[in-house]
Amino acid sequence: MSYNHITLWRASWYNYSKVDGQRLKYVQAMYHLYGAGDTPLAHMRDLVADEEKFLRIANEAIASANHVVMKLRVVHLDLLTPNVSSDRWLEYLNKHLRPHRLLPNDNLLVVDKVVTTTANRMLESFSNADILEQVAWSFIDKYSFANSYAAAVVTFGDEESVALFRPSMCYVFTESRFRRWLFLERTAALGGSLFLGNLSGIFEDVRNATQRLLSDAAPWIDLPARAEAASIAAEMHRRKFPGWPLNDTMLHRHGAYSLPAEYEYWWNTLFLNPALAAPPMFYMGAPPSINYGGYGAAIARQLTGSFLDTKRAVRSWMSRKTRKVLEHKVSCAAGRSSVLMQVAAVQVAYRAFREQHADEPRRYVVSKHVSLTPDMLFFVTLCRSLCGMGKLCSRVLRNMAAFGRAFSCKHNAPMNPTKKCSFFEQEGS
């Protein structure tokens, strides 16, 4: 959810809870729960009034924001925020973008002035003490329902609403944020070094296949762009976060609110959810074709997306000629860029699988009367991992020459059309 959507949602909720003085009553109840019930009523009224001003400033900033893309040096950021110096911005950005470090003369691409406009207005209109109090109150307002049942009753209105809304809201706002960091510690505890070795091996195979395909199967991309994309893949890494609890309940809950794998642009890092190292993505001891079709394809989707993400699209790092070819490829996929990039990911995962496991047995017996080739298992696992995503599986695989061969599809059959929409060259893929 974007900053704009969160702010508008909060403003809507604030206006609803303000009716008949409910907002002030809510603040009083929260202060009482936190042992500050003797706070003067006038102070609470000021808090509510300041909260309304904060939200009004944010809404006005959103409504009047100039969305024209502009390039600006860090040293000139105070042109947008006269009340926040460029040095202050530089200190803030370097703190939050580590390990990347910005210099005063570095250029910034400003695509949305909401944050800078809002920060400037806030510091112009309120004292530091007032701002800190609003930040603290916002934290209490947002998270108390998860920490205290009594606070949840105050937040949602009654016990029936608590039972209805609290579990999912608690998961969204708190636990799901930490699931991605638990991956390496949890998988090491569950499967040991062999388990981690299998996961790391597939990651490296997929990363290497991405670089090779960029080098020898994407001639339509101009050389500088290809080199940059290959460099991004080569330098991508995963972070290890030691010390997280290993017996948590988060790992056993539904993963609807967190992504199995997520690429972080600024750190060029792939964060992995523990759910990714479990069926239907990964099976310990299963044939390689299964794990490359599930886990490998999910990793490949993030790798291929890393050099075509929205921030780089804004910068237009491809040449005009390459951009036109890419647009043509997207058009071939009925205008669905998500389908084209999923095709690219499957091509990468399939290449990695075939390069590393060409000697896999010719067939596997999966039931009394059914046996499948490694290629069949690869594509079956892929489709199973895409269950619940509409027609994405068929839209992707009909563009894979290897799929048509694996299942002996007739020429120009629905799943083996003559015209295929491919990101990489189709040879052997």
C-alpha positions in Angstrom: 0.0 0.0 0.0 1.4 3.4 -0.9 2.0 6.3 1.4 -0.9 8.1 -0.3 -3.3 5.2 0.3 -2.3 4.8 3.9 -2.8 8.5 4.6 -6.2 8.7 2.9 -7.3 5.5 4.7 -6.3 6.9 8.1 -7.9 10.3 7.4 -11.2 8.5 6.5 -11.1 6.4 9.7 -10.2 9.6 11.7 -13.2 11.5 10.3 -15.5 8.5 11.0 -14.3 8.2 14.6 -14.6 11.9 15.2 -18.4 11.8 15.0 -20.1 12.7 18.3 -16.8 13.2 20.0 -15.8 9.5 19.6 -12.2 10.4 18.8 -11.7 12.2 22.1 -13.3 9.4 24.0 -11.0 6.9 22.1 -8.0 9.0 23.1 -9.1 9.1 26.7 -9.6 5.3 26.8 -6.1 4.7 25.4 -4.5 7.1 27.9 -6.3 5.3 30.7 -5.1 1.9 29.4 -1.5 3.2 29.4 -1.8 4.5 33.0 -2.0 8.2 32.0 -5.7 8.7 32.7 -4.9 11.7 34.9 -3.6 13.7 31.8 -5.6 17.0 31.6 -8.5 16.8 29.2 -7.2 20.0 27.5 -4.0 18.2 26.6 -6.0 15.4 24.9 -8.1 17.9 23.0 -4.9 19.5 21.7 -3.6 16.1 20.7 -6.8 15.4 18.7 -6.7 18.9 17.1 -3.1 18.5 16.1 -3.9 15.1 14.7 -6.5 16.6 12.5 -4.1 19.3 11.3 -1.5 16.6 10.5 -3.9 14.7 8.4 -5.2 17.8 6.7 -1.6 18.8 5.7 -1.0 15.3 4.4 -4.2 15.3 2.4 -3.5 18.7 0.9 0.0 17.6 0.0 -1.4 14.6 -1.8 -4.0 16.7 -3.6 -1.5 19.4 -4.7 1.6 17.3 -5.3 3.4 18.0 -8.5 3.9 14.6 -10.2 6.2 15.9 -12.9 9.5 13.9 -12.8 12.5 16.1 -12.1 16.2 15.6 -11.5 17.8 17.4 -8.5 21.1 17.3 -6.8 21.1 16.3 -3.1 22.7 19.7 -2.2 19.7 21.4 -3.7 16.9 19.5 -1.9 16.2 22.4 0.4 14.7 24.1 -2.7 11.8 21.8 -2.1 11.9 21.9 1.7 13.0 25.3 2.9 12.3 24.1 6.5 14.6 21.1 6.1 18.2 21.7 5.1 19.9 19.7 2.4 22.5 18.5 5.0 19.6 17.1 7.1 18.2 15.3 4.1 21.6 13.8 3.3 22.1 12.6 6.8 18.6 11.0 6.8 19.0 9.3 3.4 22.4 7.9 4.2 21.1 6.5 7.4 18.2 4.7 5.7 19.9 3.6 2.4 22.9 1.9 3.9 25.2 0.4 2.7 24.7 2.9 -0.3 26.1 6.3 0.4 25.0 9.5 -1.3 27.2 12.5 -1.8 26.0 16.2 -1.9 26.4 16.4 -5.7 24.6 13.1 -6.5 21.5 13.4 -8.6 18.1 12.4 -7.3 15.2 11.5 -9.5 12.1 13.0 -7.8 8.9 11.4 -9.0 6.6 12.4 -6.2 6.8 15.5 -4.0 4.3 14.3 -1.4 6.9 13.3 1.2 9.0 16.4 0.8 6.0 18.8 0.7 4.5 17.2 3.8 7.8 17.2 5.7 8.3 20.9 4.9 4.7 21.8 6.0 4.9 19.8 9.2 8.2 21.4 10.3 6.8 24.8 9.4 3.5 24.3 11.3 4.6 22.4 14.4 7.3 22.3 17.1 9.6 19.3 17.3 7.8 18.4 20.6 4.4 18.4 18.9 5.7 16.3 16.0 7.3 13.7 18.4 4.1 13.5 20.4 2.1 12.8 17.2 4.6 10.1 16.1 4.3 8.5 19.5 0.5 8.7 19.5 0.4 7.3 15.9 2.4 4.3 17.1 0.0 3.7 20.0 -3.0 4.3 17.8 -1.8 1.8 15.1 -0.4 -1.1 17.2 -2.1 -1.1 20.6 -4.9 -3.5 19.4 -2.2 -6.1 18.7 -0.6 -5.8 22.2 -3.7 -5.6 24.4 -7.1 -7.2 24.2 -8.6 -4.2 26.1 -7.0 -1.9 23.5 -8.5 -4.0 20.7 -12.0 -3.5 22.2 -11.4 0.2 22.3 -10.1 0.2 18.8 -12.8 -2.0 17.1 -15.7 -1.0 19.3 -16.9 -4.3 20.8 -15.8 -7.9 21.3 -17.6 -9.2 18.3 -15.7 -6.8 16.0 -12.4 -7.8 17.8 -13.0 -11.5 17.0 -13.8 -10.5 13.4 -11.0 -8.1 12.6 -8.1 -8.5 15.1 -6.5 -11.7 13.9 -6.0 -10.6 10.3 -5.1 -7.0 11.2 -2.6 -8.2 13.8 -1.0 -10.4 11.2 -0.9 -7.7 8.6 0.6 -5.0 10.8 3.0 -7.0 12.9 3.9 -10.6 12.3 4.0 -10.7 8.5 6.7 -8.0 8.5 9.1 -10.3 10.2 8.4 -13.6 8.3 10.9 -12.8 5.6 13.8 -12.3 8.0 13.3 -15.7 9.6 14.2 -17.8 6.5 17.8 -18.8 7.0 17.6 -19.4 10.7 14.5 -21.5 10.4 15.6 -23.6 7.4 18.9 -24.3 9.1 17.1 -25.5 12.2 14.6 -27.6 10.2 16.9 -29.2 7.6 20.5 -28.6 8.6 23.3 -27.9 6.2 22.1 -30.3 3.5 18.8 -28.5 3.3 20.5 -25.1 3.2 23.0 -26.4 0.6 20.2 -27.5 -1.7 18.5 -24.1 -1.5 21.7 -22.1 -1.9 22.7 -24.4 -4.9 19.5 -23.7 -6.8 19.8 -20.0 -6.1 23.4 -19.9 -7.5 22.3 -22.1 -10.5 19.5 -19.7 -11.3 21.7 -16.7 -10.9 24.3 -18.1 -13.2 21.7 -19.1 -15.8 20.3 -15.6 -15.8 23.7 -14.1 -16.6 24.3 -16.6 -19.4 20.9 -16.1 -21.0 21.5 -12.3 -20.9 24.8 -12.8 -22.6 23.9 -15.3 -25.3 20.1 -15.3 -25.7 19.0 -11.7 -25.5 20.6 -10.0 -28.5 17.7 -7.6 -28.8 18.9 -5.8 -25.6 21.7 -3.3 -26.2 25.1 -4.2 -24.8 25.3 -1.6 -22.0 21.9 -2.6 -20.7 22.8 -6.3 -20.9 26.0 -5.7 -19.0 24.2 -3.8 -16.3 21.5 -6.5 -16.0 24.1 -9.2 -15.8 26.0 -7.2 -13.2 22.9 -6.8 -11.1 22.3 -10.5 -11.1 26.0 -11.3 -10.3 26.1 -8.9 -7.4 22.7 -9.8 -5.9 22.9 -11.4 -2.5 20.9 -12.6 0.4 21.2 -11.4 4.0 21.4 -13.5 7.1 19.7 -12.3 10.2 20.8 -14.4 13.2 19.1 -14.5 16.5 15.5 -14.8 15.5 13.3 -17.2 17.5 13.1 -20.6 15.9 9.8 -21.8 17.5 7.6 -19.0 16.4 4.0 -19.4 15.3 4.3 -17.1 12.4 5.7 -19.8 10.2 2.6 -21.9 10.5 0.1 -19.2 9.5 -1.4 -18.3 6.2 1.1 -16.4 4.0 -1.5 -14.3 2.1 -0.1 -11.1 3.5 3.6 -11.7 2.7 5.4 -12.5 -0.5 7.3 -15.8 -0.7 10.3 -14.0 -2.4 10.8 -10.3 -2.6 13.6 -8.3 -4.3 14.8 -5.1 -2.5 16.1 -2.6 -5.1 18.4 -0.4 -2.9 20.3 -3.4 -1.3 20.1 -5.5 -4.4 19.1 -8.3 -2.1 16.6 -11.1 -2.4 14.6 -11.8 0.8 13.1 -15.2 1.1 10.0 -16.3 3.1 10.2 -19.6 4.9 7.1 -20.6 3.0 9.2 -20.8 -0.1 11.2 -23.7 1.2 8.1 -25.9 1.6 5.6 -27.7 -0.7 4.5 -26.9 -3.3 7.7 -24.9 -4.0 10.3 -27.2 -2.5 10.4 -30.9 -1.4 13.4 -32.2 0.5 14.8 -35.3 -1.3 12.6 -34.8 -4.4 13.9 -34.9 -8.0 15.7 -31.7 -9.0 13.1 -31.1 -11.7 10.5 -30.5 -9.0 12.5 -28.0 -7.0 13.7 -26.1 -10.0 10.1 -25.8 -11.3 8.8 -24.5 -7.9 11.5 -22.8 -5.8 13.8 -22.2 -8.8 11.2 -20.5 -10.9 10.1 -18.3 -7.9 13.7 -17.2 -7.5 14.1 -16.6 -11.2 11.1 -14.3 -11.2 12.7 -12.0 -8.8 16.1 -12.1 -10.6 14.5 -11.2 -13.9 12.4 -8.5 -12.4 15.4 -7.0 -10.6 16.7 -5.4 -13.8 13.3 -4.3 -15.1 11.8 -2.9 -11.9 9.8 0.3 -11.9 12.6 2.5 -10.6 14.8 1.6 -13.5 12.0 1.9 -15.9 11.6 5.5 -14.8 15.3 6.1 -15.5 14.8 4.5 -18.9 18.2 2.7 -18.8 17.5 0.8 -22.0 18.2 2.4 -25.4 15.2 3.6 -27.4 15.6 0.8 -29.8 15.7 -1.8 -27.0 12.7 -0.3 -25.3 10.7 -0.6 -28.5 11.5 -4.3 -28.8 10.5 -4.8 -25.2 7.2 -3.0 -25.8 6.7 -5.3 -28.9 7.3 -8.4 -26.8 4.8 -7.2 -24.1 2.3 -6.5 -26.9 2.8 -10.1 -28.2 1.8 -11.3 -24.7 -1.5 -9.4 -25.0 -0.1 -6.4 -23.2 0.6 -8.4 -20.1 4.1 -7.6 -18.9 3.6 -9.9 -15.9 3.2 -12.8 -18.3 6.3 -11.9 -20.4 8.4 -11.6 -17.3 7.1 -14.9 -15.9 8.0 -16.5 -19.3 11.5 -15.1 -18.8 11.7 -16.5 -15.3 10.6 -20.0 -16.4 13.1 -19.9 -19.2 15.9 -19.1 -16.7 14.8 -21.8 -14.2 14.5 -24.4 -17.0 17.9 -23.5 -18.3 19.4 -23.8 -14.8 17.7 -27.2 -14.3 18.8 -28.6 -17.7 22.4 -27.4 -17.3 22.9 -28.8 -13.9 20.8 -32.0 -14.1 21.0 -33.3 -17.7 21.6 -36.8 -16.4 18.3 -37.0 -14.4 16.5 -40.3 -15.0 14.3 -40.4 -18.2 11.0 -41.1 -16.3 9.6 -41.1 -12.7 6.8 -43.4 -11.7 4.3 -41.2 -9.8 1.5 -43.7 -9.5 0.6 -47.2 -10.6 -0.3 -46.2 -14.2 1.4 -42.8 -14.5 5.0 -41.9 -15.1 6.4 -38.5 -15.9 9.6 -37.2 -17.5 11.8 -34.7 -15.6 10.5 -32.0 -17.9 6.9 -32.9 -17.2 7.6 -32.8 -13.5 9.2 -29.4 -13.9 6.2 -27.9 -15.6 3.6 -29.6 -13.4 5.3 -28.2 -10.3 5.5 -24.8 -11.8 1.8 -24.8 -12.5 1.0 -26.1 -9.0 3.0 -23.2 -7.6 0.9 -20.8 -9.6 -2.5 -22.1 -8.5 -4.9 -19.4 -7.6 -3.4 -17.0 -10.1 -6.1 -17.4 -12.8 -4.9 -18.4 -16.2 -1.3 -17.3 -15.6 0.1 -20.9 -15.9 -1.4 -21.6 -19.3 -0.6 -18.1 -20.6 3.1 -18.6 -19.7 3.6 -22.2 -20.7 2.0 -21.8 -24.2 5.0 -19.6 -24.9 7.5 -22.2 -23.9 8.8 -24.4 -26.7 10.1 -26.9 -24.1 6.6 -27.4 -22.7 5.2 -28.3 -26.1 8.0 -30.9 -26.6 7.6 -32.3 -23.1 3.9 -33.1 -23.5 4.1 -33.8 -27.3 1.6 -31.1 -28.1 0.5 -31.0 -31.7 1.8 -28.2 -33.9 -0.3 -25.0 -33.5 -2.4 -26.6 -30.7 -3.7 -24.2 -28.0 -0.7 -24.9 -25.8 1.8 -25.0 -28.6 1.0 -22.1 -31.0 3.3 -21.3 -33.9 3.8 -17.8 -32.7 5.3 -17.7 -29.2 6.1 -14.6 -27.1 9.5 -15.1 -25.5 11.8 -12.8 -23.6 14.9 -14.9 -24.4 15.7 -16.7 -27.6 13.7 -20.0 -27.7 16.6 -22.3 -28.6 16.3 -25.3 -26.3 13.9 -23.5 -23.9 
